[in-house]
């Protein structure tokens, strides 16, 4: 009987070790990158520039940020060159630098094919088959239309190449395992809703522009909280251990409330004024890329508003900033 138990335990151990080895060595689900070559036209470049700079705000992450200015805009001359890095000191599970997305052949996308770039954007798989960290919101970008992702690639091919060698991403266990399970091949064509349907098109824009990602609170596993879609309150760390929280964008009075369509658009457009580029205390800054989103077309901002007004109102009065409590020195 003892031999049977020992044999059974040995088999179980082999199964567990085999499963662990499979998971640890598994590559993400993926399909071969398409062989497509994006046709470059003036119209596609113009659309790509608009999407990159004002809707997807790619440069907000993939550039050196000027943290002394409101909205932490990219430092001039670093657009797309990557370099913002996260590490254990920020609570990140490992180390990671935002990648160089300029056409530099050595440190950027210069040797990537168009199909490889498109697969990375919408499916979360790098050129070498690695799973991308989902800070790159490829789960949202799955909804990006074929037309828009092609315009994005065309524009990224046209920007100045920046040589900027970056440290390789190194993630801690178990995050380095979990992210391999997240990518999912995208096998079908994707089209955007008609712009005449402002509610549907507004939902599309609020997804690919990342609004839903920042303005929906999540649990400790970064999963959206049920019933809190666009209710705000998600926290983002600033300097000096301060926090900024995303706003409630639902139609409740603690959110958009009675804000008119015109006032919503004006809220963005005022950040296009020269005085919007101003210095601000780091602990009173924001991760909202106001100056980039200010370049969005009024029609697109209006469509986002039309969609947000259809959401269920959620009572969530968000305090924008919080700073660590001041601890009085001990009395001698």
C-alpha positions, 0 to 999 in steps of 0.5 A: 500500500505504501508503495502505491501511495509513493508511486501516486505522489511521484506521478502527481509531482511529475504532473505538477512539475510538467504543468509548471514547466509548460506555463513558465515556458509557454509563449502567448497565443498568437498568429503570424504577423500579416505580410501587409504593406501599408499604402502611404497617402497624404490623407493616411498620414494626416489621419495617422498624425491626428490619431497618434498625437491627439486621440491615442496620445502615443507620445504621452507614454513613448517620450520623455515627459516634462513632469514640471509642466501641467499634464506632463507633455513630451519634452520637445525632440523626444517624441516617440523615442521612449525612455520613461521607465518604471521600477520597484521604487514605483511599486512596479513588479520589475523594471520596464521602459516605454519602448522607442516607436520611431523608425530607428533601425537599431533601437526603434521600429525600423526593422519591424514589418507593418504587420508586426507593428499592427499585431503588437498594437492590437494583439499584444505580441512583440516582434520576437513573440513575447507578450507585451505588458498590458500597460500597453492597452492592446486589449482596448486597441483590439477595437481599433479599426483596420483603417485607423491602425494602418494610418497610425503605422504610416505616420509612425514610419514618417516621424524622425528616427531617434536612437535611444537604447533602452534596458530590456523589460524584466518582470517579477514572478508571477506577473511574468507568467500571467501576461503570457496568458493575456494576448489573443489573436485577432483574426477578423477585420475591424471597422469603426462605426459610422461617424454619423452615429455619434453615440456609437462613434463616441464609444469607439473613440472613448475606448481607443483613446483610453478614456474607459481605461483610466476613468473606470475604477478597478480592483487589486487585480486591475479588473473593472469594478462592476457597475462603475463604468466611467465612474472615476476614482482610479488612483495614479501616483505622482511625485512626493507620494501624492495621488491624482484620481480620475474624474467621474464621467457618468451623467450623475451630478457628481460627474458630468451632471448638467455640463452641456455639450459645448462646455464639455468641448470647451473644457478640452479646447482651453488647453490648446491656448498658450497659457495652458502650457504652464509650470505646476507643482509635481504633487498637483499635476495630472496624468491626463494628457490635456494638451494632446487631447485639446487637439481633438476635433470638436466633432469627435469630442462631441461624439464622446460626450454624446456617448458618455451621456448615455451611461448609467449615472453613478454617484461617486464624488471624486477628490482629485488630489491627495497628499500624504498626511503631514506627521508632526515631529516628535516632541523632545 
